[in-house]
């Protein structure tokens, strides 16, 4: 190792130019061989450094997000969600809803791909340099309860709630919360309102959300008021892909009942107005939902 090479390595280490340190020797030899200009050589060095930093950032953001698995929109099987329009999902690829601080709500029965779509959009966000967090509703509530008992809610809201441009809350409605817990969830939505984006998945139509939120109709109305004001609603119908696979294998004999399908037909302004006496802007948002 000559002294100049050692000095260059030390300078790269000092400036944290990891890719330059690793690749400049090969690029320098290539530049001499092909008579590349100094500026072109420098451009290639810096371009390699930028790309490597982007890759490192993507890896870190993906790890921070806490996805249970990596899913992509390309892997999504639309045949299991017969009612969904592919164009409605593909339009979300641009992630413009994050720039507009809008929310995405994915509604439908278990096993139709709500979580897959939510993770896929979250993964796209991390690859675009957007700080993202994935968490189930039950885990979020557990963390909120702990923070409340330790009197650290302000710190939790600042670090976990406001610290992410995209927050994905999965499986809202599978477990019922007490009224105090529902109030904590309301604070989560309120603090992010018009400041950042959230993706919510739920097995319940809006007309039944109060059952999962402490049977508090007023609080549920206030939560939906903020959640739906700037939002896109994707309503997915279809058979559970998990149960269908088992049915094909002869493990179970599963047929989705008409009652289960009709449950999601409750998603309409009339029902919501009867249950909650919603504000006009909620009714306007819901009446324009994407019934995919």
C-alpha positions as a LaTeX table, in Angstrom:
\begin{tabular}{lrrr}
\hline
Residue & $x$ (\AA) & $y$ (\AA) & $z$ (\AA) \\
\hline
Unk1 & 0.00 & 0.00 & 0.00 \\
Unk2 & 1.62 & 3.30 & $-1.10$ \\
Unk3 & 1.38 & 6.47 & 0.98 \\
Unk4 & $-0.97$ & 8.24 & $-1.41$ \\
Unk5 & $-3.43$ & 5.33 & $-1.33$ \\
Unk6 & $-3.30$ & 5.36 & 2.47 \\
Unk7 & $-3.91$ & 9.13 & 2.60 \\
Unk8 & $-6.88$ & 8.80 & 0.25 \\
Unk9 & $-8.34$ & 6.03 & 2.40 \\
Unk10 & $-7.95$ & 8.15 & 5.54 \\
Unk11 & $-9.57$ & 11.16 & 3.88 \\
Unk12 & $-12.48$ & 9.03 & 2.66 \\
Unk13 & $-12.91$ & 7.61 & 6.16 \\
Unk14 & $-12.85$ & 11.11 & 7.63 \\
Unk15 & $-15.55$ & 12.26 & 5.20 \\
Unk16 & $-17.44$ & 8.95 & 5.53 \\
Unk17 & $-17.17$ & 8.34 & 1.78 \\
Unk18 & $-17.42$ & 4.58 & 2.08 \\
Unk19 & $-18.25$ & 3.84 & $-1.54$ \\
Unk20 & $-15.53$ & 6.16 & $-2.83$ \\
Unk21 & $-12.97$ & 4.43 & $-0.61$ \\
Unk22 & $-14.03$ & 1.02 & $-1.89$ \\
Unk23 & $-14.36$ & 1.83 & $-5.57$ \\
Unk24 & $-12.09$ & 4.69 & $-6.54$ \\
Unk25 & $-9.11$ & 2.45 & $-7.37$ \\
Unk26 & $-11.06$ & 0.42 & $-9.94$ \\
Unk27 & $-12.69$ & 3.54 & $-11.35$ \\
Unk28 & $-9.29$ & 5.25 & $-11.60$ \\
Unk29 & $-7.86$ & 2.35 & $-13.57$ \\
Unk30 & $-10.90$ & 2.36 & $-15.85$ \\
Unk31 & $-10.54$ & 6.13 & $-16.33$ \\
Unk32 & $-6.91$ & 5.76 & $-17.41$ \\
Unk33 & $-7.72$ & 2.88 & $-19.73$ \\
Unk34 & $-10.61$ & 4.68 & $-21.44$ \\
Unk35 & $-9.14$ & 8.19 & $-21.20$ \\
Unk36 & $-12.04$ & 9.45 & $-19.10$ \\
Unk37 & $-11.91$ & 13.14 & $-18.23$ \\
Unk38 & $-11.33$ & 14.29 & $-14.65$ \\
Unk39 & $-14.87$ & 15.61 & $-14.36$ \\
Unk40 & $-16.40$ & 12.37 & $-15.68$ \\
Unk41 & $-14.25$ & 10.39 & $-13.26$ \\
Unk42 & $-15.37$ & 12.58 & $-10.35$ \\
Unk43 & $-19.00$ & 12.31 & $-11.44$ \\
Unk44 & $-18.82$ & 8.50 & $-11.47$ \\
Unk45 & $-17.22$ & 8.46 & $-8.02$ \\
Unk46 & $-19.89$ & 10.71 & $-6.51$ \\
Unk47 & $-22.69$ & 8.88 & $-8.32$ \\
Unk48 & $-21.51$ & 5.58 & $-6.83$ \\
Unk49 & $-21.37$ & 7.16 & $-3.37$ \\
Unk50 & $-24.89$ & 8.57 & $-3.66$ \\
Unk51 & $-26.32$ & 5.24 & $-4.83$ \\
Unk52 & $-24.66$ & 3.38 & $-1.98$ \\
Unk53 & $-25.98$ & 5.90 & 0.56 \\
Unk54 & $-29.46$ & 5.50 & $-0.87$ \\
Unk55 & $-29.21$ & 1.73 & $-0.54$ \\
Unk56 & $-28.02$ & 2.03 & 3.06 \\
Unk57 & $-30.84$ & 4.45 & 3.83 \\
Unk58 & $-33.39$ & 2.08 & 2.29 \\
Unk59 & $-32.08$ & $-0.83$ & 4.35 \\
Unk60 & $-32.20$ & 1.20 & 7.55 \\
Unk61 & $-35.68$ & 2.58 & 6.87 \\
Unk62 & $-36.96$ & $-0.91$ & 6.05 \\
Unk63 & $-35.57$ & $-2.24$ & 9.32 \\
Unk64 & $-36.99$ & 0.67 & 11.32 \\
Unk65 & $-40.43$ & 0.19 & 9.75 \\
Unk66 & $-40.84$ & $-3.18$ & 11.44 \\
Unk67 & $-42.63$ & $-5.01$ & 8.65 \\
Unk68 & $-43.51$ & $-8.62$ & 9.61 \\
Unk69 & $-42.50$ & $-9.59$ & 6.06 \\
Unk70 & $-41.66$ & $-7.80$ & 2.83 \\
Unk71 & $-44.59$ & $-7.61$ & 0.43 \\
Unk72 & $-44.84$ & $-5.85$ & $-2.93$ \\
Unk73 & $-47.72$ & $-4.80$ & $-5.13$ \\
Unk74 & $-46.26$ & $-6.91$ & $-7.93$ \\
Unk75 & $-46.75$ & $-10.00$ & $-5.74$ \\
Unk76 & $-50.38$ & $-9.22$ & $-4.91$ \\
Unk77 & $-52.85$ & $-11.78$ & $-6.29$ \\
Unk78 & $-55.93$ & $-9.82$ & $-7.36$ \\
Unk79 & $-57.83$ & $-13.04$ & $-8.02$ \\
Unk80 & $-58.37$ & $-13.49$ & $-4.28$ \\
Unk81 & $-59.95$ & $-10.04$ & $-3.99$ \\
Unk82 & $-62.40$ & $-10.22$ & $-6.85$ \\
Unk83 & $-64.04$ & $-6.87$ & $-6.13$ \\
Unk84 & $-60.87$ & $-4.80$ & $-6.15$ \\
Unk85 & $-59.82$ & $-2.73$ & $-9.13$ \\
Unk86 & $-56.13$ & $-3.02$ & $-9.85$ \\
Unk87 & $-56.02$ & 0.56 & $-11.10$ \\
Unk88 & $-57.21$ & 1.84 & $-7.72$ \\
Unk89 & $-54.21$ & 0.23 & $-6.02$ \\
Unk90 & $-51.70$ & 1.03 & $-8.76$ \\
Unk91 & $-52.56$ & 4.72 & $-8.48$ \\
Unk92 & $-51.14$ & 4.64 & $-4.96$ \\
Unk93 & $-47.67$ & 3.62 & $-6.21$ \\
Unk94 & $-46.68$ & 7.25 & $-6.66$ \\
Unk95 & $-47.06$ & 7.80 & $-2.90$ \\
Unk96 & $-48.48$ & 11.24 & $-3.65$ \\
Unk97 & $-50.95$ & 10.67 & $-0.81$ \\
Unk98 & $-48.00$ & 10.93 & 1.60 \\
Unk99 & $-47.00$ & 14.30 & 0.16 \\
Unk100 & $-50.60$ & 15.46 & 0.59 \\
Unk101 & $-50.82$ & 14.08 & 4.14 \\
Unk102 & $-53.78$ & 11.93 & 3.14 \\
Unk103 & $-54.85$ & 8.63 & 4.69 \\
Unk104 & $-55.57$ & 5.26 & 3.11 \\
Unk105 & $-58.22$ & 3.02 & 4.65 \\
Unk106 & $-58.34$ & $-0.63$ & 3.62 \\
Unk107 & $-61.56$ & $-2.34$ & 4.66 \\
Unk108 & $-62.72$ & $-5.91$ & 4.19 \\
Unk109 & $-62.97$ & $-9.36$ & 5.77 \\
Unk110 & $-59.96$ & $-11.32$ & 6.93 \\
Unk111 & $-57.64$ & $-12.79$ & 4.33 \\
Unk112 & $-58.43$ & $-10.60$ & 1.30 \\
Unk113 & $-55.03$ & $-8.87$ & 1.21 \\
Unk114 & $-55.46$ & $-5.69$ & 3.25 \\
Unk115 & $-52.23$ & $-6.20$ & 5.17 \\
Unk116 & $-50.36$ & $-7.21$ & 2.00 \\
Unk117 & $-51.33$ & $-3.94$ & 0.31 \\
Unk118 & $-50.52$ & $-1.89$ & 3.41 \\
Unk119 & $-47.06$ & $-3.45$ & 3.74 \\
Unk120 & $-46.40$ & $-3.09$ & 0.01 \\
Unk121 & $-47.18$ & 0.62 & 0.14 \\
Unk122 & $-45.09$ & 0.99 & 3.27 \\
Unk123 & $-42.16$ & $-0.80$ & 1.64 \\
Unk124 & $-42.44$ & 1.47 & $-1.39$ \\
Unk125 & $-42.31$ & 4.42 & 0.99 \\
Unk126 & $-39.09$ & 3.21 & 2.64 \\
Unk127 & $-37.49$ & 2.76 & $-0.79$ \\
Unk128 & $-38.46$ & 6.36 & $-1.55$ \\
Unk129 & $-36.75$ & 7.60 & 1.61 \\
Unk130 & $-39.94$ & 8.06 & 3.64 \\
Unk131 & $-39.70$ & 7.20 & 7.32 \\
Unk132 & $-42.40$ & 4.60 & 7.93 \\
Unk133 & $-43.70$ & 2.53 & 10.84 \\
Unk134 & $-45.82$ & $-0.62$ & 10.70 \\
Unk135 & $-47.62$ & $-1.72$ & 13.85 \\
Unk136 & $-50.72$ & $-3.73$ & 14.68 \\
Unk137 & $-53.51$ & $-1.93$ & 16.51 \\
Unk138 & $-53.09$ & $-4.23$ & 19.51 \\
Unk139 & $-49.33$ & $-3.60$ & 19.75 \\
Unk140 & $-49.89$ & 0.14 & 19.36 \\
Unk141 & $-52.40$ & 0.05 & 22.21 \\
Unk142 & $-50.01$ & $-1.96$ & 24.37 \\
Unk143 & $-47.30$ & 0.65 & 23.85 \\
Unk144 & $-49.75$ & 3.47 & 24.53 \\
Unk145 & $-50.85$ & 1.80 & 27.77 \\
Unk146 & $-47.25$ & 1.41 & 28.92 \\
Unk147 & $-46.42$ & 5.03 & 28.05 \\
Unk148 & $-49.52$ & 6.23 & 29.91 \\
Unk149 & $-48.67$ & 4.24 & 33.05 \\
Unk150 & $-45.11$ & 5.56 & 32.96 \\
Unk151 & $-46.38$ & 9.10 & 32.33 \\
Unk152 & $-44.36$ & 9.27 & 29.12 \\
Unk153 & $-47.17$ & 9.85 & 26.63 \\
Unk154 & $-45.74$ & 13.15 & 25.41 \\
Unk155 & $-42.42$ & 11.48 & 24.62 \\
Unk156 & $-44.19$ & 8.55 & 22.96 \\
Unk157 & $-46.31$ & 10.81 & 20.77 \\
Unk158 & $-43.30$ & 12.84 & 19.72 \\
Unk159 & $-41.04$ & 9.85 & 19.01 \\
Unk160 & $-43.44$ & 7.21 & 17.69 \\
Unk161 & $-46.50$ & 9.08 & 16.47 \\
Unk162 & $-45.11$ & 12.31 & 15.04 \\
Unk163 & $-41.73$ & 10.89 & 14.07 \\
Unk164 & $-42.99$ & 9.00 & 11.01 \\
Unk165 & $-44.34$ & 10.46 & 7.78 \\
Unk166 & $-46.28$ & 7.24 & 7.21 \\
Unk167 & $-47.84$ & 5.23 & 10.02 \\
Unk168 & $-49.48$ & 1.88 & 9.21 \\
Unk169 & $-51.93$ & 0.56 & 11.82 \\
Unk170 & $-52.98$ & $-2.98$ & 11.00 \\
Unk171 & $-56.00$ & $-4.98$ & 12.18 \\
Unk172 & $-58.03$ & $-2.22$ & 13.78 \\
Unk173 & $-61.27$ & $-3.83$ & 14.94 \\
Unk174 & $-60.06$ & $-7.38$ & 15.61 \\
Unk175 & $-59.80$ & $-6.59$ & 19.32 \\
Unk176 & $-62.07$ & $-4.25$ & 21.25 \\
Unk177 & $-60.55$ & $-1.41$ & 23.24 \\
Unk178 & $-61.74$ & 0.09 & 26.48 \\
Unk179 & $-62.97$ & 3.68 & 26.41 \\
Unk180 & $-59.69$ & 4.97 & 27.88 \\
Unk181 & $-57.74$ & 3.08 & 25.23 \\
Unk182 & $-60.00$ & 4.38 & 22.48 \\
Unk183 & $-59.25$ & 7.89 & 23.70 \\
Unk184 & $-55.52$ & 7.21 & 23.33 \\
Unk185 & $-56.08$ & 6.03 & 19.76 \\
Unk186 & $-58.05$ & 9.20 & 19.07 \\
Unk187 & $-55.05$ & 11.23 & 20.25 \\
Unk188 & $-52.85$ & 9.33 & 17.80 \\
Unk189 & $-55.14$ & 10.22 & 14.89 \\
Unk190 & $-55.62$ & 13.80 & 16.09 \\
Unk191 & $-51.90$ & 14.49 & 16.40 \\
Unk192 & $-51.26$ & 13.24 & 12.85 \\
Unk193 & $-54.26$ & 15.03 & 11.33 \\
Unk194 & $-53.19$ & 17.11 & 8.29 \\
Unk195 & $-49.53$ & 16.68 & 9.30 \\
Unk196 & $-48.69$ & 13.17 & 8.09 \\
Unk197 & $-50.26$ & 10.10 & 6.50 \\
Unk198 & $-51.66$ & 6.92 & 7.96 \\
Unk199 & $-52.76$ & 3.61 & 6.46 \\
Unk200 & $-55.41$ & 1.79 & 8.48 \\
Unk201 & $-56.63$ & $-1.74$ & 7.83 \\
Unk202 & $-59.84$ & $-2.98$ & 9.41 \\
Unk203 & $-62.23$ & $-5.90$ & 9.15 \\
Unk204 & $-65.12$ & $-3.67$ & 10.23 \\
Unk205 & $-67.23$ & $-1.24$ & 8.20 \\
Unk206 & $-67.30$ & 2.26 & 9.67 \\
Unk207 & $-70.80$ & 1.68 & 11.02 \\
Unk208 & $-69.36$ & $-0.86$ & 13.47 \\
Unk209 & $-66.19$ & 0.91 & 14.56 \\
Unk210 & $-67.76$ & 2.13 & 17.79 \\
Unk211 & $-67.97$ & $-1.51$ & 18.94 \\
Unk212 & $-64.16$ & $-1.70$ & 18.84 \\
Unk213 & $-63.69$ & 1.76 & 20.36 \\
Unk214 & $-65.23$ & 1.42 & 23.78 \\
Unk215 & $-68.79$ & 1.73 & 22.43 \\
Unk216 & $-68.20$ & 5.48 & 22.48 \\
Unk217 & $-70.12$ & 6.82 & 19.48 \\
Unk218 & $-69.09$ & 10.44 & 20.04 \\
Unk219 & $-65.39$ & 9.61 & 20.24 \\
Unk220 & $-65.65$ & 7.32 & 17.21 \\
Unk221 & $-67.32$ & 10.09 & 15.23 \\
Unk222 & $-64.56$ & 12.52 & 16.18 \\
Unk223 & $-61.88$ & 9.99 & 15.23 \\
Unk224 & $-63.47$ & 9.25 & 11.85 \\
Unk225 & $-64.00$ & 12.95 & 11.29 \\
Unk226 & $-60.23$ & 13.48 & 11.26 \\
Unk227 & $-59.33$ & 10.18 & 9.65 \\
Unk228 & $-61.70$ & 10.50 & 6.69 \\
Unk229 & $-61.37$ & 14.21 & 5.96 \\
Unk230 & $-58.43$ & 13.65 & 3.62 \\
Unk231 & $-58.56$ & 9.99 & 2.66 \\
Unk232 & $-58.96$ & 7.29 & 0.05 \\
Unk233 & $-61.10$ & 4.31 & 1.04 \\
Unk234 & $-60.46$ & 0.91 & $-0.52$ \\
Unk235 & $-63.20$ & $-1.62$ & 0.20 \\
Unk236 & $-62.16$ & $-5.19$ & $-0.64$ \\
Unk237 & $-64.53$ & $-8.11$ & $-0.93$ \\
Unk238 & $-63.66$ & $-11.73$ & $-1.57$ \\
Unk239 & $-62.79$ & $-15.04$ & 0.02 \\
Unk240 & $-59.89$ & $-15.43$ & 2.40 \\
Unk241 & $-56.86$ & $-16.60$ & 0.42 \\
Unk242 & $-55.72$ & $-18.57$ & 3.48 \\
Unk243 & $-59.00$ & $-20.46$ & 3.76 \\
Unk244 & $-59.27$ & $-20.92$ & $-0.01$ \\
Unk245 & $-55.86$ & $-22.58$ & $-0.10$ \\
Unk246 & $-56.92$ & $-24.95$ & 2.69 \\
Unk247 & $-60.20$ & $-25.60$ & 0.92 \\
Unk248 & $-58.36$ & $-26.56$ & $-2.28$ \\
Unk249 & $-56.16$ & $-28.87$ & $-0.25$ \\
Unk250 & $-59.26$ & $-30.50$ & 1.22 \\
Unk251 & $-58.36$ & $-29.46$ & 4.76 \\
Unk252 & $-61.59$ & $-27.52$ & 5.31 \\
Unk253 & $-64.91$ & $-26.95$ & 3.62 \\
Unk254 & $-65.23$ & $-23.19$ & 3.67 \\
Unk255 & $-67.87$ & $-21.07$ & 2.00 \\
Unk256 & $-68.22$ & $-17.39$ & 2.73 \\
Unk257 & $-71.79$ & $-16.76$ & 3.83 \\
Unk258 & $-74.10$ & $-14.15$ & 2.38 \\
Unk259 & $-74.37$ & $-12.63$ & 5.84 \\
Unk260 & $-70.61$ & $-12.03$ & 5.91 \\
Unk261 & $-70.75$ & $-10.33$ & 2.51 \\
Unk262 & $-73.73$ & $-8.19$ & 3.50 \\
Unk263 & $-71.84$ & $-7.01$ & 6.55 \\
Unk264 & $-69.69$ & $-4.82$ & 4.30 \\
Unk265 & $-72.67$ & $-3.39$ & 2.48 \\
Unk266 & $-73.28$ & $-1.39$ & 5.65 \\
Unk267 & $-70.59$ & 1.00 & 4.47 \\
Unk268 & $-72.87$ & 3.83 & 3.38 \\
Unk269 & $-73.67$ & 7.40 & 4.48 \\
Unk270 & $-77.22$ & 6.56 & 5.57 \\
Unk271 & $-76.10$ & 3.97 & 8.12 \\
Unk272 & $-73.34$ & 6.22 & 9.41 \\
Unk273 & $-75.72$ & 9.13 & 9.84 \\
Unk274 & $-78.15$ & 6.92 & 11.75 \\
Unk275 & $-75.46$ & 5.61 & 14.08 \\
Unk276 & $-73.41$ & 8.72 & 14.71 \\
Unk277 & $-75.22$ & 11.73 & 13.26 \\
Unk278 & $-71.97$ & 12.45 & 11.44 \\
Unk279 & $-70.73$ & 15.84 & 10.42 \\
Unk280 & $-71.44$ & 16.75 & 6.77 \\
Unk281 & $-67.78$ & 16.52 & 5.77 \\
Unk282 & $-67.60$ & 12.90 & 6.95 \\
Unk283 & $-70.66$ & 12.02 & 4.91 \\
Unk284 & $-69.11$ & 13.73 & 1.89 \\
Unk285 & $-65.89$ & 11.76 & 2.33 \\
Unk286 & $-67.67$ & 8.45 & 2.72 \\
Unk287 & $-70.06$ & 9.06 & $-0.15$ \\
Unk288 & $-67.01$ & 9.46 & $-2.40$ \\
Unk289 & $-65.27$ & 6.31 & $-1.21$ \\
Unk290 & $-63.63$ & 3.92 & $-3.64$ \\
Unk291 & $-65.71$ & 0.75 & $-3.57$ \\
Unk292 & $-63.12$ & $-1.44$ & $-5.25$ \\
\hline
\end{tabular}
